[in-house]
Every structure is written in structure tokens, then in C-alpha cells.
Amino acid sequence: MKKAMVRRTSTAGETRKLLLKAGEHAFSEKGYHAASVSEICRRAGLANGTFYRHFENKEEIFAALVECLQDGMCERIERVLASRASGREKLLRAYRDVLAFVARETALYRVGRSAEAMRLGIHRRFRSNLAQALAKLLRAGVESGDFRAVDAETAAYALLGIIEFTVMRYILWEPGSVDEDVRRTFEMLVFHGYDSGSPPRPSERIPPHRAPLHSAGEPFALHGGEATRQALLNAAERLFGQAGFHQTSVSAIAYVAGVAQGTFYLYFPSKVAAFVELAREINQKFRDEEREALTGIADRREVERVGFETFFRFIDAHRGAYGIIREAELIDPETGRWYYERLARSYMVGLRAGIEHGEIRPIPSEPLAYALLGAGHSVALWWPPDGEESPSMERTVRELLDFLERGLLNPS
């Protein structure tokens, strides 16, 4: 009897693994909405009824896959935490081990990454658990004297963002390109910070960047077809931001814009086309606000400070809109990539100028640009987790900049 029970349990476990692996590939290739239970079963070579003996529905297997990714990444962080290495070596090993794990499990990582746009609450828990593991590592380093005192939670979310954008650029977009420059950038930024310590360069003027950006100025009045087009984009931004791409219909966009559904197609050939246009408009809005805020600032370190403040204010005023950018990577990957590549290219120009003037440490500019973009994105969108008291935006930006400017090591 016992042998039979063991055999049945083992078979059940193997069947669950088959379904998880099939779900991983289905979700990775087709996305959550396009992948079906029948598709997962077909890939696993199992009958549909077998699926429901292991998972209640598609959402449950999706959540199980995200948990698998979380466990794999957290396990690598916790493993180095238990070692006897220095705080610096522990963090470097955690970084290398997590990147190596993601490079091996790219399909699983794509599933976990897609959870950000699902609005199921799964991604928040996933990121919170990863950040907690990183925060433990940071606190241990502070307690041992290896690291200076920093706000562990803010720094942990920044580290998570650096890892995520490194994966995006060097593993997902260009597999196998995590080279010495990428690794050296992480080490220099995280341990020493980007501030060279040179005296500040005076600016021509201090821009009025501390005022809420979304309240500055009145928009130009639009008329005729341009007004209708903008009304459709405004409605799309509101609905996509609230419910996401897949849950938003063309008829709903037209209704909120106050036009007939057929009018939508006079301006956009499809819902995807409107989504892409909206992503590009959001990009332009942010660049315009950033350009205005940074006018007249000479020293690159002050540019970084004001730039982060501007980004946080933009997120605060356009949180739903920025969620659209993240979803664009799933709906239209070319647009998602275009958005971040465009930001990174202009960012690299400024960082190189800062290096030439001796204001920024000589760190490879491309991986540094993606690392800083990732840190800002992660902290602005995800810290603090749901249910925790929100610190002031000013305090959060101050803590983030303290970490990025000075790094973790005590000055010698």
C-alpha cells in the first residue's frame, strides 16, 4: 500500500511539473491573456481535465510560476547571506548568482516580469519578497561594519531596479552581453557611488523644479480633429492606466472621449496603434518636463538630483500613464524598448559630459544609465509596498540619492 501511495504521489508531482513547464513556455511566448488552459495542456501532452486536478484556474498556475521565480532568486540571495564572506563579497556574489539564474531561466523570468502589467497584485508581493531578501543582506553588512548606515529598504528597491534593468538590457534584449563593463558598473556604483567628490560647478540659474510639475502652465487650446484625437488619447490614458490594455475596449475609449466608436478608427487603425501613440506621447511629456526642470544646471550631480525629483513628481502625477509604458513592453515590445533606449541614449550623453568634467566617477556610461534608470523606476513605483506607511517623496528621493551618490562603503 505504501509503495502504491508513493508512486501516485510521485506521478502527481511529475504531472504538476509538466504543467508548470508548459505554462512557463505558453505564458512566455504568448502572454497571460493569449495563453489558454487548453494550450498549456496541449504543450504538456495532458487532457484538460488533468489541469484542474492541480490548479484551480489559469491565474493560479501563473501565480505558481511567479513564485517559482521568486524562490529561485531569493534562494541565491539567502545562500550568500549565510556564508562567512564580507558584506561586499556577499552582495557581489548575490548579484552574479541572480543574473546567472535569470540567464538560465529566461522564459520563467519573462513570465514573472509580465506580472507587473497583470494588475493581479502578484508582482507587488514578488518584488516585496525580493527586496526584503536584499534588505537583510544590506542590514547584515551595516551591522558587521562592512557598509555605512543607509536606509536598507530604499537601497534594496534601488538594487532590485538595477538588477531588473540590467537583465532587461543585457539578457533579454541582447542575450549573453553581461560583460566586464556591466559587472564593473555595478561594483563601482553600488560600493562607491557616482559622485566623484569634486567641488560643484556653479549653475546659471536654479530652475523652479520644486513646484508640482503637473500644475505648471495651461495646455494649449486644441480645435477640430486635433482636439478629438487628443480627447481619445486622454481617454485611453485614463482607461489603460486604470484597467490595463486587455481589459480596455475601443468602445469604452470612444465613450469616455465623447465620440462614436467609428470616430476612433478615423484617428487610429487599432487599439494597439492608440496604445503605441500614447506611449510615445507620455515619453515626450516626461522629456519636456525634465528639460524644463534641468535648464541652466551645469553640474551633473545637481542634474541627477533634480532629474530624480522630476521623475518622482512625474510618476506621482501620471502613475497610471507610466504603468502604460511598462505594459507597452508586453503589448508592443518594440515600443517598450524604444522608450527606454531613447531615455538611455540621452542619459549617456549627459553622464559622459559629467565624467569629462570630473563630476561623475569614470564608470561605463551605458550600463550606468540603465542602472540609474532602474533604480529610479523601482523606488518611485514600488517603495513602499502596499499596506506600509508611505514616506514623503522628498525623504525617499533624499535616501535614494544618498545611496547612489555615495555608495555603501565607508569612506576611507
C-alpha positions as CSV (number, residue, x, y, z in Angstrom):
1,M,0.0,0.0,0.0
2,K,2.8,2.4,0.9
3,K,4.6,1.8,-2.3
4,A,1.5,2.5,-4.4
5,M,0.9,5.7,-2.5
6,V,4.5,6.9,-3.1
7,R,4.1,6.0,-6.8
8,R,0.9,8.0,-7.1
9,T,2.4,11.0,-5.2
10,S,5.4,10.9,-7.4
11,T,3.3,10.8,-10.6
12,A,1.2,13.7,-9.3
13,G,4.3,15.7,-8.7
14,E,5.7,14.9,-12.1
15,T,2.4,15.9,-13.7
16,R,2.4,19.2,-11.9
17,K,6.0,19.9,-13.1
18,L,4.9,19.1,-16.7
19,L,2.0,21.6,-16.4
20,L,4.3,24.3,-14.8
21,K,6.9,23.9,-17.6
22,A,4.2,24.0,-20.3
23,G,2.7,27.1,-18.6
24,E,6.0,28.7,-18.4
25,H,6.6,28.4,-22.2
26,A,3.0,29.3,-23.1
27,F,2.9,32.5,-21.0
28,S,6.4,33.4,-22.0
29,E,5.7,33.1,-25.7
30,K,2.0,34.3,-25.9
31,G,1.4,36.3,-22.7
32,Y,-1.1,35.7,-20.0
33,H,-4.2,36.7,-21.9
34,A,-3.4,34.8,-25.2
35,A,-2.3,31.6,-23.4
36,S,-5.2,29.3,-22.5
37,V,-5.6,26.3,-20.3
38,S,-6.1,24.1,-23.3
39,E,-2.8,25.4,-24.8
40,I,-0.9,24.6,-21.6
41,C,-2.4,21.1,-21.6
42,R,-1.6,20.6,-25.3
43,R,2.0,21.5,-24.7
44,A,2.2,19.2,-21.6
45,G,0.6,16.3,-23.6
46,L,-2.2,16.1,-21.0
47,A,-6.0,16.2,-21.0
48,N,-7.7,19.4,-20.0
49,G,-9.3,17.7,-17.0
50,T,-5.9,16.8,-15.6
51,F,-5.1,20.5,-15.3
52,Y,-7.9,21.1,-12.8
53,R,-6.7,18.4,-10.5
54,H,-3.6,20.5,-9.9
55,F,-4.7,24.1,-10.5
56,E,-8.0,25.9,-10.0
57,N,-7.6,28.2,-13.0
58,K,-5.1,29.9,-15.2
59,E,-4.4,32.6,-12.7
60,E,-3.3,30.0,-10.1
61,I,-0.7,28.4,-12.4
62,F,0.5,31.8,-13.4
63,A,1.0,32.8,-9.7
64,A,2.7,29.5,-9.0
65,L,5.3,30.3,-11.8
66,V,5.9,33.7,-10.4
67,E,6.5,32.1,-7.0
68,C,9.0,29.7,-8.6
69,L,10.9,32.6,-10.0
70,Q,10.8,34.4,-6.7
71,D,12.0,31.3,-4.8
72,G,14.9,30.8,-7.2
73,M,16.1,34.4,-7.0
74,C,15.6,34.7,-3.2
75,E,17.4,31.3,-2.7
76,R,20.5,32.7,-4.3
77,I,20.5,35.8,-2.1
78,E,19.8,33.9,1.1
79,R,22.6,31.4,0.2
80,V,25.3,34.0,0.1
81,L,23.8,35.7,3.2
82,A,24.5,32.5,5.2
83,S,28.2,32.4,4.0
84,R,31.1,33.8,6.0
85,A,32.2,36.2,3.3
86,S,32.4,40.0,3.8
87,G,29.4,42.2,3.1
88,R,30.9,43.4,-0.1
89,E,31.7,39.9,-1.4
90,K,28.2,38.7,-0.4
91,L,26.5,41.4,-2.4
92,L,28.7,40.8,-5.5
93,R,28.1,37.1,-5.3
94,A,24.3,37.6,-4.9
95,Y,24.3,39.9,-8.0
96,R,26.3,37.4,-10.1
97,D,24.3,34.4,-9.0
98,V,20.9,36.1,-9.6
99,L,22.0,37.2,-13.1
100,A,23.3,33.7,-13.9
101,F,20.0,32.2,-12.7
102,V,17.9,34.6,-14.8
103,A,20.1,33.9,-17.8
104,R,19.4,30.2,-17.4
105,E,15.7,30.7,-16.7
106,T,14.9,33.4,-19.2
107,A,11.4,32.1,-20.1
108,L,10.4,31.9,-16.4
109,Y,11.8,35.4,-15.8
110,R,9.6,36.7,-18.7
111,V,6.6,35.2,-17.0
112,G,7.4,36.9,-13.8
113,R,8.2,40.2,-15.5
114,S,4.8,40.2,-17.3
115,A,3.1,40.0,-13.9
116,E,3.8,43.7,-13.5
117,A,1.1,44.6,-16.0
118,M,-1.4,42.0,-14.8
119,R,-3.0,44.1,-12.0
120,L,-3.4,40.9,-10.0
121,G,-1.3,42.0,-7.1
122,I,1.1,39.2,-7.7
123,H,4.0,41.4,-8.8
124,R,4.0,43.6,-5.7
125,R,4.4,40.6,-3.5
126,F,7.1,39.2,-5.7
127,R,9.1,42.4,-5.6
128,S,8.5,42.9,-1.9
129,N,9.9,39.5,-1.1
130,L,13.0,40.0,-3.3
131,A,13.5,43.5,-1.7
132,Q,13.3,42.0,1.8
133,A,16.0,39.5,1.0
134,L,18.2,42.2,-0.3
135,A,17.5,44.4,2.7
136,K,18.6,41.6,5.0
137,L,21.9,41.4,3.2
138,L,22.3,45.2,3.5
139,R,21.5,45.2,7.2
140,A,23.9,42.4,7.8
141,G,26.6,44.4,6.1
142,V,25.8,47.5,8.2
143,E,25.8,45.5,11.4
144,S,29.2,43.9,10.6
145,G,30.7,47.3,9.8
146,D,31.3,46.5,6.1
147,F,28.7,49.0,4.9
148,R,27.9,52.5,6.2
149,A,24.4,53.2,7.5
150,V,21.9,53.6,4.7
151,D,18.1,53.2,4.5
152,A,18.0,49.5,3.8
153,E,14.5,49.4,2.3
154,T,15.1,52.2,-0.2
155,A,18.6,50.9,-1.1
156,A,17.1,47.3,-1.5
157,Y,14.5,48.5,-4.0
158,A,17.1,50.5,-5.8
159,L,19.3,47.4,-6.1
160,L,16.4,45.4,-7.4
161,G,15.8,48.0,-10.1
162,I,19.4,48.0,-11.1
163,I,19.3,44.2,-11.4
164,E,16.0,44.3,-13.4
165,F,17.2,46.9,-15.9
166,T,20.5,45.1,-16.3
167,V,18.5,41.9,-17.1
168,M,16.3,43.9,-19.5
169,R,19.2,45.4,-21.5
170,Y,21.8,42.7,-21.3
171,I,19.9,39.4,-21.0
172,L,16.5,39.9,-22.6
173,W,17.4,42.4,-25.4
174,E,20.9,41.1,-26.1
175,P,21.5,37.7,-24.5
176,G,24.9,36.9,-23.3
177,S,26.1,40.5,-23.2
178,V,26.7,40.9,-19.4
179,D,30.4,41.7,-19.8
180,E,33.1,43.2,-17.6
181,D,31.8,46.7,-18.1
182,V,28.4,45.7,-16.8
183,R,29.8,44.0,-13.7
184,R,32.3,46.8,-13.0
185,T,29.5,49.4,-13.2
186,F,27.5,47.5,-10.6
187,E,30.5,47.3,-8.3
188,M,31.6,51.0,-8.7
189,L,28.1,52.4,-8.4
190,V,26.9,50.3,-5.5
191,F,30.0,50.5,-3.4
192,H,31.4,53.9,-4.2
193,G,28.5,55.9,-5.8
194,Y,28.7,58.0,-8.9
195,D,29.8,61.3,-7.2
196,S,33.5,61.9,-7.8
197,G,33.7,64.3,-4.8
198,S,35.0,67.2,-6.8
199,P,33.8,70.8,-5.9
200,P,30.4,71.6,-7.5
201,R,30.2,73.6,-10.7
202,P,28.0,76.7,-10.4
203,S,24.8,76.8,-12.4
204,E,23.5,79.7,-14.5
205,R,20.2,79.7,-12.6
206,I,18.2,77.5,-10.3
207,P,15.0,76.3,-12.1
208,P,11.6,76.2,-10.3
209,H,11.7,72.4,-10.1
210,R,10.2,72.1,-6.7
211,A,6.7,73.2,-7.8
212,P,4.4,70.3,-8.7
213,L,5.1,69.8,-12.4
214,H,1.7,68.8,-13.4
215,S,0.3,72.1,-12.3
216,A,2.7,74.3,-14.3
217,G,1.2,76.2,-17.1
218,E,-2.0,75.7,-19.0
219,P,-2.2,73.4,-22.1
220,F,-2.6,75.0,-25.5
221,A,-6.2,75.0,-26.7
222,L,-6.9,72.4,-29.4
223,H,-9.6,72.6,-32.1
224,G,-11.3,70.3,-34.6
225,G,-9.7,67.0,-35.4
226,E,-6.7,67.6,-33.2
227,A,-8.9,68.2,-30.2
228,T,-10.8,64.9,-31.0
229,R,-7.6,63.0,-31.3
230,Q,-6.3,64.4,-28.0
231,A,-9.6,63.5,-26.3
232,L,-9.3,59.9,-27.5
233,L,-5.7,59.8,-26.2
234,N,-6.7,61.3,-22.9
235,A,-9.5,58.7,-22.5
236,A,-7.1,55.9,-23.5
237,E,-4.6,57.1,-20.9
238,R,-7.2,57.1,-18.2
239,L,-8.7,53.6,-19.1
240,F,-5.4,51.9,-19.9
241,G,-3.9,53.3,-16.7
242,Q,-6.9,52.0,-14.6
243,A,-7.7,48.6,-16.2
244,G,-4.8,47.8,-18.5
245,F,-4.7,47.2,-22.2
246,H,-6.6,43.9,-22.4
247,Q,-9.5,45.0,-20.2
248,T,-10.0,48.2,-22.1
249,S,-12.2,48.2,-25.2
250,V,-12.2,50.7,-28.1
251,S,-15.9,51.3,-27.4
252,A,-15.0,52.3,-23.8
253,I,-12.3,54.7,-25.1
254,A,-14.7,56.3,-27.6
255,Y,-17.5,56.6,-24.9
256,V,-15.2,58.3,-22.4
257,A,-13.9,60.6,-25.2
258,G,-17.5,61.5,-26.1
259,V,-17.4,60.3,-29.7
260,A,-18.9,57.5,-31.7
261,Q,-16.9,54.2,-31.9
262,G,-16.3,54.7,-35.6
263,T,-14.6,58.0,-35.0
264,F,-11.9,56.2,-33.1
265,Y,-10.8,54.4,-36.3
266,L,-10.5,57.7,-38.2
267,Y,-7.6,58.5,-36.0
268,F,-6.1,55.1,-35.0
269,P,-6.3,51.9,-37.1
270,S,-6.4,49.7,-34.0
271,K,-6.3,49.7,-30.2
272,V,-2.6,48.7,-30.4
273,A,-1.9,51.8,-32.5
274,A,-3.6,54.1,-30.0
275,F,-1.6,52.4,-27.2
276,V,1.7,52.9,-29.0
277,E,0.9,56.5,-29.8
278,L,0.0,57.1,-26.2
279,A,3.3,55.6,-25.0
280,R,5.2,57.9,-27.3
281,E,3.2,60.9,-26.1
282,I,4.0,60.0,-22.4
283,N,7.7,59.8,-23.3
284,Q,7.5,63.3,-24.8
285,K,5.6,64.7,-21.8
286,F,8.3,63.4,-19.4
287,R,11.2,64.7,-21.6
288,D,9.6,68.1,-21.9
289,E,9.1,68.4,-18.1
290,E,12.6,67.1,-17.4
291,R,14.1,69.6,-20.0
292,E,12.3,72.5,-18.3
293,A,13.4,71.4,-14.9
294,L,17.1,71.0,-15.8
295,T,17.5,74.2,-17.8
296,G,20.5,76.2,-16.5
297,I,22.0,73.5,-14.3
298,A,25.7,72.9,-15.0
299,D,27.0,70.3,-12.5
300,R,26.0,66.8,-13.4
301,R,25.3,65.8,-9.8
302,E,22.8,68.5,-9.5
303,V,21.3,67.4,-12.8
304,E,20.9,63.9,-11.2
305,R,19.3,65.3,-8.1
306,V,16.8,67.5,-10.0
307,G,16.2,64.7,-12.5
308,F,15.2,62.2,-9.9
309,E,12.9,64.8,-8.2
310,T,11.3,65.5,-11.6
311,F,10.8,61.8,-12.3
312,F,9.2,61.2,-8.9
313,R,6.9,64.1,-9.4
314,F,6.0,62.9,-12.9
315,I,5.2,59.4,-11.5
316,D,3.1,61.0,-8.8
317,A,1.1,63.0,-11.3
318,H,0.9,60.3,-14.0
319,R,1.1,57.0,-12.2
320,G,-1.4,55.3,-14.5
321,A,0.3,56.7,-17.5
322,Y,3.7,55.3,-16.5
323,G,2.1,51.9,-16.0
324,I,1.2,52.1,-19.7
325,I,4.9,52.3,-20.5
326,R,5.6,49.2,-18.6
327,E,2.7,47.3,-20.3
328,A,4.0,48.5,-23.7
329,E,6.9,46.1,-23.3
330,L,4.3,43.3,-23.4
331,I,1.8,44.7,-25.9
332,D,4.3,46.1,-28.4
333,P,7.9,45.1,-27.3
334,E,9.5,47.4,-30.0
335,T,7.8,50.4,-28.4
336,G,8.8,49.4,-24.9
337,R,12.3,49.0,-26.0
338,W,12.3,52.3,-28.0
339,Y,11.1,54.2,-24.9
340,Y,14.0,53.0,-22.6
341,E,16.6,53.1,-25.4
342,R,15.7,56.7,-26.1
343,L,15.9,57.7,-22.5
344,A,19.2,55.9,-22.1
345,R,20.8,57.4,-25.1
346,S,20.2,61.0,-23.9
347,Y,21.2,60.0,-20.4
348,M,24.5,58.6,-21.6
349,V,25.4,61.9,-23.3
350,G,24.9,63.8,-20.0
351,L,26.8,61.2,-18.0
352,R,29.8,61.3,-20.3
353,A,29.9,65.1,-20.0
354,G,29.8,64.7,-16.2
355,I,32.7,62.2,-16.4
356,E,34.7,64.6,-18.7
357,H,34.2,67.4,-16.2
358,G,35.3,65.2,-13.3
359,E,31.9,65.3,-11.6
360,I,30.9,61.7,-12.2
361,R,33.3,58.8,-11.5
362,P,34.7,57.2,-14.6
363,I,32.0,54.4,-14.9
364,P,30.9,52.9,-18.2
365,S,28.1,55.2,-19.3
366,E,25.7,52.8,-20.9
367,P,25.3,50.3,-18.0
368,L,25.4,53.3,-15.6
369,A,22.5,54.9,-17.5
370,Y,20.4,51.7,-17.3
371,A,21.3,51.2,-13.6
372,L,20.2,54.7,-12.7
373,L,17.0,54.4,-14.7
374,G,16.3,51.1,-13.0
375,A,16.9,52.4,-9.5
376,G,14.6,55.4,-10.0
377,H,11.9,53.3,-11.6
378,S,12.0,50.7,-8.8
379,V,11.9,53.1,-5.9
380,A,9.3,55.5,-7.5
381,L,6.8,52.8,-8.4
382,W,7.3,50.1,-5.7
383,W,8.6,51.6,-2.5
384,P,6.9,51.3,0.0
385,P,4.9,48.1,-0.5
386,D,1.2,48.1,-0.2
387,G,-0.1,48.4,3.4
388,E,3.0,50.3,4.6
389,E,3.0,53.9,5.6
390,S,4.3,56.0,2.7
391,P,7.4,58.1,3.4
392,S,7.4,61.6,2.0
393,M,8.6,61.9,-1.6
394,E,11.3,64.3,-0.5
395,R,12.7,61.9,2.1
396,T,12.6,58.9,-0.3
397,V,14.5,60.8,-3.0
398,R,17.0,62.0,-0.5
399,E,17.6,58.4,0.8
400,L,17.9,57.1,-2.8
401,L,20.4,59.8,-3.8
402,D,22.4,59.2,-0.7
403,F,22.8,55.6,-1.7
404,L,23.5,56.3,-5.4
405,E,25.9,59.3,-4.9
406,R,28.0,57.8,-2.1
407,G,27.6,54.0,-2.3
408,L,27.7,51.5,0.5
409,L,31.3,51.6,1.6
410,N,32.5,53.7,4.5
411,P,34.8,56.5,3.2
412,S,38.5,55.5,3.8
